[in-house]
Amino acid sequence: MKCKQVQKRLSAFLDEELDTTLADEIRNHLQGCSQCHQQAEKLQGVYAWMAQPQAVAPDLFMLSRVRTAVARPHHASPAAGRVNRFLIPATVAAGLALGILLGANLVNYWPAGYPETAQNEEALLYSEWGQSTLTANYLQMTWQEGGNQ
């Protein structure tokens, strides 16, 4: 096994996460390669240092600083006020422009020439499909129920 391969798997080897054949290969390499062996010892030293509990001295004035910060009223930064002052009108203007643009394009696709009513739809249906006896019978029946003849 090459040094580069061993160094990539060194942490997993020390954590005993590798299968036995791969761990044996790395162990054999570490016995024959002084550079990789030193790297493994350094990493074991780091693991040992991290495993030791570290005593942290408490800050005596931390509680008073936290209480002062909580009691102090929070003010937004002046830059945030400037952004909000221009962002809201810009968003409204963009929404209006988008609405006008979509409305103007929608006019091109809206059918014109006759009002949308049920009678016009039935007349259109009858003119297109009226040759069929089934359609003619259905339209005749619906017109009689609705009082239109």
N, CA, C and O of each residue as an XYZ file, in Angstrom:
596
protein
N       0.853     -1.178      0.000
C       0.000      0.000      0.000
C       0.893      1.233      0.000
O       1.936      1.255      0.654
N       0.481      2.249     -0.731
C       1.280      3.468     -0.854
C       0.975      4.424      0.300
O      -0.072      4.342      0.942
N       1.926      5.335      0.543
C       1.809      6.290      1.659
C       0.551      7.160      1.522
O      -0.132      7.427      2.512
N       0.253      7.592      0.320
C      -0.898      8.465      0.113
C      -2.193      7.748      0.489
O      -3.078      8.348      1.100
N      -2.311      6.474      0.131
C      -3.493      5.691      0.475
C      -3.601      5.494      1.988
O      -4.691      5.550      2.557
N      -2.460      5.264      2.622
C      -2.453      5.069      4.080
C      -2.863      6.352      4.785
O      -3.652      6.315      5.729
N      -2.337      7.485      4.340
C      -2.637      8.750      5.007
C      -4.111      9.131      4.835
O      -4.690      9.770      5.714
N      -4.714      8.746      3.717
C      -6.150      9.014      3.538
C      -6.995      8.212      4.509
O      -8.051      8.671      4.946
N      -6.532      7.012      4.850
C      -7.327      6.121      5.699
C      -6.816      6.074      7.142
O      -7.309      5.274      7.937
N      -5.853      6.902      7.488
C      -5.223      6.844      8.811
C      -6.217      7.144      9.931
O      -6.207      6.464     10.957
N      -7.056      8.126      9.756
C      -8.036      8.475     10.786
C      -9.026      7.335     10.993
O      -9.353      7.000     12.132
N      -9.503      6.741      9.914
C     -10.431      5.611     10.025
C      -9.729      4.419     10.666
O     -10.354      3.670     11.417
N      -8.433      4.229     10.381
C      -7.667      3.138     10.994
C      -7.563      3.326     12.505
O      -7.780      2.387     13.270
N      -7.232      4.534     12.926
C      -7.096      4.799     14.356
C      -8.438      4.723     15.086
O      -8.481      4.390     16.271
N      -9.534      5.031     14.382
C     -10.870      4.919     14.971
C     -11.424      3.501     14.887
O     -12.540      3.235     15.332
N     -10.631      2.585     14.308
C     -10.999      1.174     14.142
C     -12.293      1.019     13.340
O     -13.177      0.243     13.704
N     -12.382      1.766     12.254
C     -13.557      1.731     11.393
C     -13.338      0.878     10.142
O     -14.281      0.661      9.381
N     -12.124      0.392      9.914
C     -11.808     -0.360      8.702
C     -11.992     -1.855      8.930
O     -11.961     -2.339     10.061
N     -12.186     -2.579      7.817
C     -12.270     -4.032      7.944
C     -10.881     -4.594      8.261
O      -9.882     -3.888      8.121
N     -10.814     -5.823      8.675
C      -9.561     -6.390      9.197
C      -8.475     -6.492      8.133
O      -7.305     -6.264      8.442
N      -8.817     -6.824      6.903
C      -7.775     -6.954      5.872
C      -7.133     -5.606      5.560
O      -5.912     -5.514      5.429
N      -7.943     -4.567      5.443
C      -7.409     -3.236      5.167
C      -6.629     -2.710      6.367
O      -5.592     -2.067      6.202
N      -7.120     -2.978      7.565
C      -6.412     -2.553      8.772
C      -5.056     -3.263      8.881
O      -4.070     -2.652      9.295
N      -5.002     -4.538      8.515
C      -3.727     -5.268      8.551
C      -2.749     -4.697      7.540
O      -1.559     -4.583      7.833
N      -3.229     -4.334      6.349
C      -2.350     -3.724      5.343
C      -1.769     -2.414      5.854
O      -0.579     -2.152      5.684
N      -2.601     -1.596      6.475
C      -2.123     -0.305      6.993
C      -1.152     -0.535      8.138
O      -0.130      0.146      8.233
N      -1.460     -1.485      9.004
C      -0.572     -1.791     10.143
C       0.803     -2.241      9.630
O       1.825     -1.807     10.162
N       0.843     -3.099      8.611
C       2.109     -3.546      8.028
C       2.867     -2.381      7.405
O       4.089     -2.295      7.532
N       2.147     -1.484      6.732
C       2.795     -0.325      6.123
C       3.395      0.591      7.198
O       4.507      1.098      7.047
N       2.640      0.792      8.283
C       3.137      1.670      9.355
C       4.390      1.095     10.005
O       5.246      1.856     10.456
N       4.519     -0.222     10.063
C       5.723     -0.836     10.645
C       6.933     -0.639      9.751
O       8.060     -0.573     10.241
N       6.713     -0.543      8.434
C       7.833     -0.407      7.511
C       8.122      1.019      7.075
O       9.190      1.269      6.517
N       7.208      1.979      7.306
C       7.376      3.357      6.825
C       7.437      4.301      8.020
O       6.447      4.488      8.727
N       8.601      4.889      8.235
C       8.770      5.759      9.402
C       7.966      7.065      9.264
O       7.473      7.594     10.260
N       7.834      7.579      8.043
C       7.094      8.827      7.842
C       5.609      8.640      8.185
O       5.036      9.463      8.899
N       4.992      7.586      7.693
C       3.580      7.323      7.994
C       3.405      6.980      9.471
O       2.398      7.338     10.082
N       4.391      6.282     10.043
C       4.324      5.943     11.476
C       4.334      7.225     12.324
O       3.587      7.330     13.296
N       5.177      8.196     11.958
C       5.215      9.474     12.684
C       3.886     10.222     12.528
O       3.391     10.828     13.479
N       3.321     10.171     11.331
C       2.027     10.824     11.092
C       0.948     10.197     11.970
O       0.106     10.904     12.525
N       0.974      8.872     12.095
C      -0.009      8.172     12.930
C       0.177      8.548     14.398
O      -0.807      8.728     15.117
N       1.419      8.669     14.849
C       1.679      9.055     16.241
C       1.194     10.479     16.516
O       0.626     10.747     17.575
N       1.417     11.389     15.570
C       0.936     12.763     15.727
C      -0.596     12.782     15.838
O      -1.154     13.471     16.692
N      -1.248     12.038     14.991
C      -2.701     12.000     15.006
C      -3.216     11.373     16.300
O      -4.230     11.810     16.844
N      -2.512     10.344     16.797
C      -2.897      9.756     18.082
C      -2.711     10.762     19.210
O      -3.503     10.786     20.152
N      -1.667     11.598     19.127
C      -1.453     12.647     20.124
C      -2.580     13.675     20.110
O      -3.017     14.140     21.163
N      -3.045     14.024     18.921
C      -4.168     14.960     18.807
C      -5.422     14.342     19.413
O      -6.162     15.015     20.131
N      -5.667     13.053     19.125
C      -6.830     12.376     19.699
C      -6.745     12.349     21.221
O      -7.748     12.556     21.905
N      -5.549     12.095     21.753
C      -5.372     12.043     23.214
C      -5.602     13.416     23.836
O      -6.216     13.529     24.897
N      -5.104     14.458     23.170
C      -5.302     15.822     23.690
C      -6.784     16.197     23.681
O      -7.278     16.831     24.613
N      -7.489     15.798     22.614
C      -8.909     16.116     22.524
C      -9.728     15.341     23.547
O     -10.788     15.805     23.967
N      -9.263     14.191     23.946
C     -10.012     13.380     24.898
C      -9.902     13.921     26.320
O     -10.736     13.601     27.167
N      -8.883     14.736     26.593
C      -8.715     15.296     27.941
C      -9.732     16.404     28.165
O      -9.961     17.236     27.286
N     -10.333     16.410     29.336
C     -11.267     17.511     29.622
C     -10.499     18.829     29.750
O      -9.463     18.902     30.411
N     -11.016     19.831     29.121
C     -10.388     21.152     29.163
C     -11.177     22.035     30.122
O     -12.374     22.258     29.941
N     -10.497     22.524     31.127
C     -11.150     23.412     32.099
C     -11.167     24.827     31.526
O     -10.142     25.363     31.104
N     -12.335     25.400     31.525
C     -12.494     26.759     31.024
C     -12.860     27.637     32.206
O     -13.823     27.369     32.925
N     -12.076     28.690     32.396
C     -12.354     29.607     33.502
C     -13.553     30.473     33.136
O     -13.564     31.071     32.060
N     -14.551     30.557     33.991
C     -15.719     31.379     33.674
C     -15.375     32.863     33.723
O     -14.539     33.295     34.517
N     -16.011     33.610     32.891
C     -15.845     35.057     32.870
C     -16.711     35.638     33.980
O     -17.920     35.408     34.008
N     -16.114     36.374     34.875
C     -16.836     36.889     36.039
C     -17.866     37.953     35.666
O     -18.869     38.109     36.362
N     -17.635     38.673     34.599
C     -18.519     39.770     34.234
C     -19.495     39.415     33.106
O     -20.201     40.287     32.599
N     -19.533     38.160     32.721
C     -20.385     37.763     31.609
C     -21.863     37.958     31.939
O     -22.615     38.459     31.103
N     -22.288     37.576     33.126
C     -23.689     37.712     33.502
C     -24.133     39.173     33.461
O     -25.221     39.481     32.976
N     -23.287     40.071     33.971
C     -23.674     41.484     33.958
C     -23.725     42.030     32.522
O     -24.579     42.864     32.220
N     -22.826     41.574     31.627
C     -22.856     42.019     30.230
C     -24.097     41.506     29.515
O     -24.699     42.222     28.715
N     -24.478     40.270     29.803
C     -25.675     39.718     29.169
C     -26.911     40.467     29.637
O     -27.770     40.804     28.822
N     -27.016     40.732     30.927
C     -28.168     41.469     31.440
C     -28.241     42.868     30.860
O     -29.329     43.353     30.549
N     -27.102     43.520     30.712
C     -27.075     44.859     30.130
C     -27.511     44.822     28.666
O     -28.265     45.684     28.216
N     -27.043     43.838     27.941
C     -27.398     43.740     26.530
C     -28.876     43.435     26.345
O     -29.497     43.938     25.409
N     -29.446     42.623     27.220
C     -30.860     42.285     27.117
C     -31.721     43.482     27.480
O     -32.762     43.706     26.863
N     -31.307     44.242     28.460
C     -32.091     45.391     28.910
C     -32.031     46.557     27.931
O     -32.952     47.373     27.892
N     -30.977     46.650     27.149
C     -30.807     47.752     26.203
C     -31.798     47.603     25.060
O     -31.921     46.512     24.503
N     -32.512     48.671     24.689
C     -33.450     48.570     23.558
C     -32.673     48.352     22.267
O     -31.601     48.917     22.050
N     -33.241     47.535     21.445
C     -32.606     47.209     20.168
C     -33.063     48.208     19.102
O     -34.261     48.402     18.893
N     -32.117     48.826     18.447
C     -32.423     49.775     17.374
C     -31.904     49.208     16.063
O     -30.788     48.693     15.987
N     -32.718     49.310     15.057
C     -32.296     48.859     13.733
C     -31.228     49.803     13.210
O     -31.210     50.990     13.535
N     -30.365     49.269     12.417
C     -29.302     50.097     11.858
C     -29.893     51.080     10.848
O     -30.926     50.795     10.242
N     -29.251     52.227     10.663
C     -29.760     53.198      9.690
C     -29.798     52.638      8.271
O     -30.664     53.008      7.478
N     -28.868     51.755      7.952
C     -28.852     51.169      6.610
C     -30.094     50.324      6.380
O     -30.627     50.306      5.271
N     -30.565     49.627      7.404
C     -31.767     48.798      7.256
C     -32.981     49.683      6.979
O     -33.848     49.302      6.192
N     -33.060     50.846      7.605
C     -34.165     51.763      7.355
C     -34.170     52.280      5.927
O     -35.226     52.412      5.309
N     -32.978     52.572      5.404
C     -32.883     53.042      4.019
C     -33.288     51.947      3.042
O     -33.952     52.212      2.040
N     -32.888     50.726      3.338
C     -33.234     49.615      2.444
C     -34.737     49.414      2.447
O     -35.340     49.278      1.382
N     -35.362     49.392      3.631
C     -36.812     49.192      3.714
C     -37.576     50.341      3.070
O     -38.624     50.131      2.460
N     -37.052     51.552      3.206
C     -37.731     52.713      2.638
C     -37.809     52.622      1.118
O     -38.788     53.076      0.525
N     -36.800     52.046      0.480
C     -36.803     51.930     -0.979
C     -37.265     50.562     -1.467
O     -37.735     50.438     -2.599
N     -37.140     49.547     -0.639
C     -37.482     48.194     -1.075
C     -38.988     48.003     -1.216
O     -39.434     47.372     -2.174
N     -39.764     48.520     -0.309
C     -41.213     48.329     -0.359
C     -41.828     49.023     -1.579
O     -42.577     48.380     -2.315
N     -41.544     50.306     -1.826
C     -42.104     50.915     -3.044
C     -41.590     50.261     -4.331
O     -42.329     50.161     -5.310
N     -40.346     49.821     -4.334
C     -39.812     49.166     -5.534
C     -40.530     47.843     -5.783
O     -40.792     47.486     -6.931
N     -40.846     47.119     -4.720
C     -41.574     45.857     -4.870
C     -42.983     46.105     -5.374
O     -43.466     45.377     -6.241
N     -43.642     47.113     -4.850
C     -44.992     47.445     -5.309
C     -44.965     47.870     -6.777
O     -45.816     47.445     -7.557
N     -44.010     48.693     -7.154
C     -43.897     49.143     -8.543
C     -43.625     47.970     -9.473
O     -44.187     47.905    -10.566
N     -42.774     47.049     -9.055
C     -42.493     45.875     -9.887
C     -43.740     45.015    -10.039
O     -43.999     44.488    -11.121
N     -44.516     44.865     -8.965
C     -45.765     44.095     -9.040
C     -46.774     44.736     -9.974
O     -47.435     44.043    -10.749
N     -46.898     46.056     -9.906
C     -47.812     46.751    -10.816
C     -47.369     46.623    -12.268
O     -48.191     46.390    -13.154
N     -46.082     46.773    -12.508
C     -45.568     46.657    -13.874
C     -45.805     45.249    -14.414
O     -46.167     45.083    -15.579
N     -45.603     44.243    -13.576
C     -45.852     42.875    -14.000
C     -47.334     42.653    -14.293
O     -47.677     41.984    -15.267
N     -48.210     43.206    -13.462
C     -49.649     43.084    -13.688
C     -50.078     43.744    -14.986
O     -50.879     43.185    -15.735
N     -49.550     44.927    -15.253
C     -49.897     45.631    -16.496
C     -49.383     44.859    -17.700
O     -50.083     44.732    -18.704
N     -48.170     44.346    -17.604
C     -47.585     43.591    -18.705
C     -48.384     42.324    -18.979
O     -48.674     42.017    -20.136
N     -48.746     41.582    -17.932
C     -49.538     40.370    -18.127
C     -50.935     40.697    -18.643
O     -51.459     39.985    -19.500
N     -51.544     41.766    -18.131
C     -52.866     42.165    -18.598
C     -52.861     42.562    -20.057
O     -53.786     42.228    -20.798
N     -51.825     43.273    -20.477
C     -51.738     43.685    -21.875
C     -51.559     42.472    -22.784
O     -52.115     42.442    -23.882
N     -50.808     41.493    -22.355
C     -50.624     40.292    -23.174
C     -51.845     39.392    -23.136
O     -52.098     38.665    -24.096
N     -52.606     39.422    -22.053
C     -53.794     38.600    -21.942
C     -54.875     39.045    -22.915
O     -55.670     38.224    -23.373
N     -54.915     40.324    -23.232
C     -55.903     40.857    -24.178
C     -55.732     40.194    -25.539
O     -56.718     39.984    -26.245
N     -54.507     39.860    -25.918
C     -54.259     39.234    -27.209
C     -54.850     37.834    -27.286
O     -55.167     37.360    -28.377
N     -55.002     37.168    -26.157
C     -55.493     35.796    -26.151
C     -56.960     35.683    -25.778
O     -57.530     34.599    -25.902
N     -57.594     36.755    -25.328
C     -58.982     36.720    -24.908
C     -59.880     36.768    -26.131
O     -59.714     37.664    -26.958
N     -60.830     35.838    -26.288
C     -61.686     35.877    -27.479
C     -62.602     37.097    -27.437
O     -63.192     37.412    -26.404
N     -62.707     37.766    -28.561
C     -63.541     38.962    -28.641
C     -64.609     38.750    -29.713
O     -64.523     37.813    -30.507
N     -65.589     39.606    -29.730
C     -66.582     39.563    -30.776
C     -67.949     39.182    -30.268
O     -68.943     39.596    -30.864
N     -68.054     38.426    -29.213
C     -69.356     38.089    -28.667
C     -69.225     37.892    -27.162
O     -68.193     37.434    -26.672
N     -70.272     38.240    -26.444
C     -70.206     38.056    -24.992
C     -70.263     36.575    -24.638
O     -70.903     35.782    -25.328
N     -69.581     36.215    -23.548
C     -69.546     34.827    -23.088
C     -70.838     34.523    -22.332
O     -70.997     34.917    -21.176
N     -71.747     33.829    -22.985
C     -72.980     33.397    -22.327
C     -73.210     31.946    -22.656
O     -72.606     31.405    -23.582
N     -74.089     31.312    -21.896
C     -74.390     29.898    -22.136
C     -75.077     29.712    -23.484
O     -74.835     28.718    -24.169
N     -75.934     30.660    -23.873
C     -76.633     30.526    -25.153
C     -75.656     30.605    -26.320
O     -75.802     29.875    -27.301
N     -74.658     31.489    -26.222
C     -73.673     31.587    -27.295
C     -72.834     30.319    -27.380
O     -72.499     29.863    -28.473
N     -72.497     29.755    -26.232
C     -71.729     28.513    -26.231
C     -72.539     27.390    -26.857
O     -72.000     26.587    -27.618
N     -73.854     27.324    -26.537
C     -74.701     26.284    -27.114
C     -74.861     26.479    -28.614
O     -74.875     25.508    -29.371
N     -74.979     27.714    -29.042
C     -75.110     27.985    -30.471
C     -73.837     27.587    -31.203
O     -73.899     27.023    -32.296
N     -72.682     27.878    -30.610
C     -71.414     27.504    -31.213
C     -71.295     25.984    -31.276
O     -70.858     25.430    -32.285
N     -71.684     25.320    -30.200
C     -71.648     23.868    -30.169
C     -72.568     23.271    -31.222
O     -72.218     22.307    -31.903
N     -73.734     23.854    -31.342
C     -74.708     23.350    -32.321
C     -74.209     23.557    -33.745
O     -74.396     22.692    -34.601
N     -73.575     24.698    -34.005
C     -73.104     24.959    -35.362
C     -71.940     24.044    -35.723
O     -71.794     23.676    -36.888
N     -71.118     23.671    -34.763
C     -69.974     22.818    -35.052
C     -70.353     21.339    -35.044
O     -69.900     20.577    -35.897
N     -71.189     20.929    -34.076
C     -71.490     19.515    -33.890
C     -72.975     19.193    -34.113
O     -73.420     18.087    -33.807
N     -73.716     20.124    -34.627
C     -75.152     19.947    -34.784
C     -75.558     18.875    -35.775
O     -76.701     18.420    -35.753
N     -74.648     18.462    -36.645
C     -74.981     17.444    -37.619
C     -75.184     16.077    -36.946
O     -75.872     15.213    -37.490
N     -74.603     15.892    -35.801
C     -74.753     14.627    -35.082
C     -76.128     14.574    -34.436
O     -76.556     15.534    -33.796
N     -76.811     13.467    -34.602
C     -78.153     13.350    -34.009
C     -78.081     13.305    -32.496
O     -78.990     13.789    -31.821
N     -77.010     12.730    -31.948
C     -76.868     12.683    -30.493
C     -76.726     14.092    -29.926
O     -77.360     14.420    -28.923
N     -75.903     14.927    -30.556
C     -75.717     16.298    -30.101
C     -77.002     17.091    -30.283
O     -77.401     17.848    -29.397
N     -77.641     16.920    -31.415
C     -78.889     17.647    -31.668
C     -79.946     17.260    -30.642
O     -80.657     18.125    -30.130
N     -80.056     15.977    -30.339
C     -81.032     15.530    -29.336
C     -80.704     16.091    -27.952
O     -81.598     16.503    -27.212
N     -79.401     16.102    -27.606
C     -79.001     16.641    -26.296
C     -79.332     18.126    -26.206
O     -79.875     18.578    -25.197
N     -79.010     18.892    -27.252
C     -79.294     20.322    -27.239
C     -80.793     20.586    -27.211
O     -81.257     21.494    -26.521
N     -81.544     19.796    -27.956
C     -83.000     19.943    -27.958
C     -83.553     19.707    -26.551
O     -84.434     20.432    -26.088
N     -83.018     18.676    -25.876
C     -83.486     18.342    -24.539
C     -83.128     19.444    -23.538
O     -83.968     19.814    -22.717
N     -81.914     19.973    -23.585
C     -81.510     21.014    -22.646
C     -82.249     22.309    -22.909
O     -82.557     23.030    -21.961
N     -82.547     22.634    -24.166
C     -83.275     23.841    -24.462
C     -84.722     23.746    -23.961
O     -85.286     24.731    -23.484
N     -85.311     22.565    -24.074
C     -86.681     22.384    -23.603
C     -86.759     22.483    -22.077
O     -87.719     23.030    -21.534
N     -85.723     21.941    -21.377
C     -85.720     22.026    -19.918
C     -85.545     23.459    -19.460
O     -86.126     23.865    -18.453
N     -84.761     24.220    -20.177
C     -84.492     25.593    -19.787
C     -85.521     26.575    -20.277
O     -85.485     27.741    -19.885
N     -86.438     26.149    -21.118
C     -87.469     27.025    -21.624
C     -87.054     27.752    -22.879
O     -87.802     28.602    -23.363
N     -85.886     27.451    -23.429
C     -85.417     28.113    -24.660
C     -85.675     27.189    -25.831
O     -85.287     26.021    -25.798
N     -86.328     27.700    -26.870
C     -86.549     26.885    -28.059
C     -86.289     27.683    -29.289
O     -86.422     27.169    -30.399
